[in-house]
Amino acid sequence: MESFILIVAGIFALYYLSQKQDNMADKMLGHEFNRFERIYHNITYSCQNATIVRKQLTSGMPLPFIPSTTYSVKALCLTEDKHWFWFDASIRHMKMDRTSITPTNAKEAFNALKDDPEILHRYFSNHDQQSA
């Protein structure tokens, strides 16, 4: 019986630590996002003034109960000037490893959002009128 209690307590502790680790990684990536900016072809892609339309945070550990020290994030963003870009970042050993911004166009953004009708309608509401 004691072994069962220790196993359950151990699983709970690992799950709790995993959730804490995920939150810490999300905060680290958010901090990096808020200060990241690049200029491509005389267009400033500033994360601080952009809206995150879709974000995917991925843990390097495929099992949910085991804490990970490796994360990656890919976020589709829209600037105030209506320029689309991808923000990519990764964490290795709980330290920022790499960050990048990749400009994209509305067609690629549309394709990335087409599996979520609510978000698609919010950002591409005129597309429904054009295709009708």
C-alpha positions in Angstrom: 0.0 0.0 0.0 2.8 2.4 0.9 4.4 1.7 -2.5 1.2 2.6 -4.3 1.0 5.9 -2.3 4.6 6.7 -3.2 4.0 6.0 -6.9 0.9 8.2 -7.0 2.7 11.0 -5.1 5.7 10.6 -7.5 3.5 10.8 -10.6 1.7 13.9 -9.2 5.0 15.6 -8.4 6.3 14.9 -11.9 3.1 16.2 -13.4 3.2 19.4 -11.3 6.9 20.0 -12.1 6.1 19.4 -15.8 3.3 22.0 -15.7 5.6 24.5 -13.9 8.3 23.9 -16.5 5.8 24.5 -19.3 4.7 27.8 -17.7 8.3 28.9 -17.2 9.1 28.2 -20.9 6.0 30.1 -22.0 7.0 33.1 -20.0 10.6 33.0 -21.3 9.3 32.8 -24.9 6.8 35.6 -24.2 9.6 37.8 -22.8 11.7 37.2 -25.9 8.7 37.8 -28.2 8.0 41.2 -26.6 11.6 42.5 -27.3 12.2 40.9 -30.7 12.2 43.0 -33.9 13.7 42.6 -37.4 13.6 44.7 -40.6 13.2 43.0 -44.0 12.9 44.9 -47.3 12.3 48.2 -45.4 9.4 46.7 -43.4 9.8 46.5 -39.6 8.4 43.3 -38.1 8.1 44.2 -34.4 6.7 41.5 -32.2 5.8 44.1 -29.5 3.3 45.8 -31.9 2.0 42.6 -33.4 -1.0 40.4 -32.7 -0.4 36.7 -32.2 -3.0 35.0 -34.4 -2.0 31.4 -33.7 0.7 30.0 -31.4 2.0 26.5 -31.0 4.2 25.6 -28.1 5.8 22.2 -28.4 7.7 20.4 -25.7 10.7 18.3 -26.5 9.4 15.5 -24.2 6.6 13.5 -25.7 5.3 12.2 -22.3 3.1 14.7 -20.4 4.3 13.6 -16.9 8.0 14.2 -17.5 9.4 17.7 -17.4 11.2 18.9 -20.5 14.1 21.3 -20.8 13.6 21.8 -24.6 10.7 23.7 -26.2 9.9 25.4 -29.5 7.3 27.9 -30.4 5.9 28.9 -33.8 3.5 31.8 -33.9 1.7 33.4 -36.8 1.6 37.1 -36.2 0.0 40.2 -37.9 1.6 43.6 -37.5 -0.4 46.9 -37.1 0.4 47.6 -40.8 -1.2 44.3 -41.8 2.0 42.4 -42.6 2.1 38.7 -41.7 5.1 36.9 -40.3 6.1 33.8 -38.4 7.9 34.1 -35.1 10.0 31.0 -34.3 12.0 30.4 -31.1 13.5 27.5 -29.3 14.7 26.8 -25.8 17.4 24.3 -25.0 18.3 23.4 -21.4 15.9 26.2 -20.3 18.0 28.9 -22.1 17.0 30.7 -25.2 18.6 29.0 -28.1 17.3 30.7 -31.3 14.8 33.2 -32.4 13.8 34.3 -35.9 11.2 36.2 -37.8 10.1 35.0 -41.3 7.9 37.3 -43.3 5.0 35.6 -45.1 2.1 36.7 -47.2 -1.7 36.7 -46.7 -2.1 33.6 -48.9 0.2 31.5 -46.7 -1.5 32.9 -43.5 -4.9 32.0 -45.0 -3.7 28.5 -45.6 -2.2 28.2 -42.1 -5.6 29.3 -40.6 -8.0 27.5 -42.8 -8.6 24.6 -40.3 -9.9 27.1 -37.7 -13.0 28.8 -39.2 -13.5 31.3 -36.4 -10.0 32.8 -36.6 -10.1 32.6 -40.4 -13.3 34.6 -40.5 -11.9 37.2 -38.0 -8.9 37.9 -40.1 -10.1 37.1 -43.6 -13.8 38.0 -43.5 -13.6 39.7 -47.0 -12.4 36.4 -48.5 -15.8 34.8 -48.0 -17.4 37.7 -50.0 -14.8 37.4 -52.8 -15.3 33.7 -53.2 -19.2 33.9 -53.3 
